[in-house]
Amino acid sequence: MTPMMSLFVSKFLFVAAALLPIINPPGLVPFFISLTAHNSQPQRAFLARRIAIYCFLLLLGSMYIGGFVLSFFGVSLPVVQLSGGLLITFAAWRMLNDAPAEASPGVEKIENREVLKQRAFYPLTFPLTVGPGSISVAITVGASLSSAGRGLEKFAVAPLAAVAAVAAISVLTWWCLTHADKLMRYLGRTGSVVFLRLTAFILLCLGVQIIWEGFSGLVEPLLKSIGK
């Protein structure tokens, strides 16, 4: 393996290892099933494609321009965490209180592509797929890639590896969501309902955790300044 190829692989693995556990494509399946319970299979396939595209664009955008955008508007990462945590908490609360799909069989939503595109972005891509945690990590990874190395490594190998890693994560997300029905079918009807409720509760806990982290990030500097 040539040095450039070895460098490409190391950067690819660095980006993938940082983002993949947070995105967690298999873990998105129950949320996708719950929020698209009344959509037809073609609509779900369309949503899965759009989510993968939005995921790719959001992660790359966060990686390379997210920090500049936040600096331009004077927004700190703790504020992003606090706001994103609130969105996740509200989405999880709605999932916990929605009637399960099995309670209303045969009912499908009639939605045009524009409505589906909007739903694909919010809430299915942001904040459920690419949330405040993954955005924060993407910004940190982008800063690390931009500051490391020089010349060809900095301006060619690292960006290409980042694009390839984010593309791989997006494709894996698309595959998991496209086959969500098959993956959930193994649980059976009752198991699926129980699993959806449990994952909605876990998502609620994650939202509260992100809110707490954002709140702590805002309050900690204030407490340190008071202590001085």
C-alpha positions in Angstrom: 0.0 0.0 0.0 1.4 3.4 -1.0 1.9 6.1 1.6 -1.0 8.2 0.1 -3.4 5.2 0.1 -2.4 4.4 3.7 -3.0 8.0 4.7 -6.4 8.0 2.9 -7.4 4.8 4.7 -6.4 6.2 8.1 -8.3 9.4 7.6 -11.3 7.5 6.3 -11.3 5.3 9.4 -10.8 8.3 11.6 -13.9 10.0 10.3 -16.0 6.9 10.2 -15.1 5.8 13.7 -16.0 9.3 15.0 -19.4 9.6 13.3 -20.7 6.1 12.9 -21.4 5.3 16.6 -23.3 8.5 17.0 -25.3 8.2 13.8 -25.9 4.5 14.5 -27.9 3.6 11.3 -29.4 0.4 12.7 -30.6 2.3 15.8 -32.6 4.6 13.5 -34.9 1.8 12.2 -37.5 1.9 15.1 -37.8 5.7 15.0 -38.2 5.6 11.2 -40.9 2.9 11.4 -42.7 4.8 14.1 -42.7 8.2 12.3 -43.6 6.7 9.0 -46.2 4.2 10.2 -48.9 5.6 8.0 -46.8 6.0 4.8 -46.8 3.6 1.9 -43.8 1.5 1.0 -42.9 3.7 -2.0 -43.1 6.8 0.3 -40.8 5.2 2.8 -38.3 4.3 0.1 -38.4 8.0 -1.1 -38.0 9.2 2.5 -35.0 6.8 3.0 -33.3 8.2 -0.1 -33.9 11.8 1.0 -32.7 11.2 4.5 -29.4 9.7 3.2 -28.9 12.7 0.9 -29.6 15.2 3.7 -27.4 13.2 6.1 -24.5 13.4 3.6 -25.0 17.2 3.0 -25.5 18.0 6.7 -22.5 16.1 7.9 -20.1 17.5 5.3 -21.5 21.0 5.8 -21.0 20.7 9.5 -17.5 19.3 9.0 -16.2 22.1 6.8 -18.4 25.2 7.3 -20.3 24.5 10.5 -17.8 26.2 12.7 -17.7 29.3 10.6 -21.5 29.5 10.5 -21.7 29.2 14.3 -19.0 31.8 14.7 -20.6 34.2 12.2 -23.9 34.1 14.1 -22.2 34.0 17.5 -23.8 30.7 18.4 -21.8 28.3 20.7 -21.9 24.5 20.7 -23.6 24.3 24.1 -26.5 26.4 22.6 -26.7 24.0 19.7 -26.8 21.1 22.1 -29.5 22.7 24.2 -31.7 23.6 21.2 -31.2 20.2 19.5 -31.8 18.4 22.8 -35.2 20.1 23.1 -36.1 19.1 19.6 -35.2 15.5 20.2 -37.1 15.5 23.5 -40.3 16.8 21.8 -40.0 14.3 19.0 -39.5 11.4 21.5 -42.5 12.6 23.6 -44.7 12.6 20.6 -43.6 9.1 19.7 -44.3 7.9 23.2 -47.9 9.3 23.1 -48.8 8.4 19.5 -51.1 5.5 18.9 -49.1 2.5 17.5 -49.4 1.8 13.8 -51.2 -1.5 14.5 -54.1 0.4 16.1 -55.2 1.9 12.8 -54.4 -0.7 10.1 -54.9 0.2 6.4 -54.7 4.0 7.0 -52.2 5.7 4.8 -51.3 9.4 4.6 -51.6 11.0 1.2 -48.6 13.2 0.9 -46.9 14.8 -2.1 -43.2 14.8 -2.7 -42.8 18.3 -1.3 -44.3 17.4 2.0 -42.3 14.2 2.1 -39.1 16.2 1.4 -39.9 18.5 4.3 -40.6 15.5 6.6 -37.4 13.8 5.4 -35.4 16.8 6.6 -37.3 17.6 9.8 -37.6 15.6 12.0 -36.3 12.5 10.3 -32.8 13.8 9.3 -32.5 16.7 11.8 -32.5 16.1 14.7 -33.1 12.3 14.7 -30.4 11.2 12.3 -28.0 14.1 12.3 -28.5 15.7 15.7 -26.6 18.1 17.9 -24.2 15.4 19.0 -23.2 14.3 15.5 -23.0 18.0 14.4 -20.6 18.8 17.3 -18.5 15.8 16.4 -18.5 16.7 12.7 -17.3 20.2 13.5 -14.6 18.9 15.7 -13.5 16.3 13.1 -13.4 19.0 10.4 -11.3 21.2 12.6 -8.9 18.3 13.2 -8.6 17.5 9.5 -8.0 21.1 8.6 -5.3 21.7 11.1 -3.4 18.4 10.6 -0.9 18.0 7.8 -0.1 20.2 4.9 0.0 20.3 1.2 -1.5 17.3 -0.6 -2.5 15.6 2.7 -4.5 18.7 3.9 -6.1 19.8 0.7 -6.7 16.5 -1.2 -6.3 13.3 0.8 -8.1 14.4 4.0 -11.1 16.0 2.2 -11.5 13.0 -0.2 -11.3 10.6 2.8 -13.9 12.6 4.7 -16.3 12.7 1.7 -15.8 8.9 1.2 -16.5 8.2 4.9 -19.6 10.4 5.1 -20.9 8.8 1.9 -20.4 5.3 3.3 -22.3 6.3 6.5 -25.1 7.8 4.4 -25.4 4.7 2.2 -25.5 2.5 5.3 -28.2 4.7 6.7 -30.2 4.4 3.4 -29.8 0.6 3.4 -31.0 0.3 7.0 -34.0 2.5 6.5 -34.9 0.9 3.1 -35.0 -2.5 4.8 -36.6 -1.2 8.0 -39.7 -3.4 7.6 -37.7 -6.5 7.2 -35.5 -5.7 10.2 -38.5 -5.1 12.4 -40.5 -8.1 11.1 -38.3 -10.4 13.1 -39.7 -8.9 16.3 -43.3 -9.6 15.4 -46.3 -7.2 16.0 -46.2 -7.1 19.8 -42.5 -7.1 20.0 -42.3 -4.2 17.5 -44.7 -2.1 19.6 -42.8 -2.8 22.8 -39.5 -2.1 21.0 -40.7 1.2 19.6 -41.9 2.4 23.0 -38.7 1.5 24.6 -36.6 3.1 21.9 -38.8 6.2 22.1 -38.1 6.4 25.9 -34.4 6.0 25.3 -34.5 8.8 22.7 -36.3 10.9 25.3 -33.5 10.2 27.8 -30.9 11.1 25.2 -32.7 14.4 24.5 -32.6 15.2 28.2 -28.9 14.2 28.4 -28.1 16.5 25.5 -30.1 19.3 27.1 -28.1 18.8 30.3 -24.8 18.8 28.5 -25.7 22.0 26.7 -26.9 23.6 29.9 -23.8 22.5 31.8 -21.6 24.0 29.0 -23.4 27.3 29.4 -23.4 27.4 33.2 -19.9 26.0 33.9 -18.0 29.1 32.6 -20.3 31.4 34.6 -19.7 29.4 37.8 -15.9 29.5 37.2 -16.0 33.3 36.8 -18.1 33.7 40.0 -15.7 31.4 41.8 -12.8 33.7 40.9 
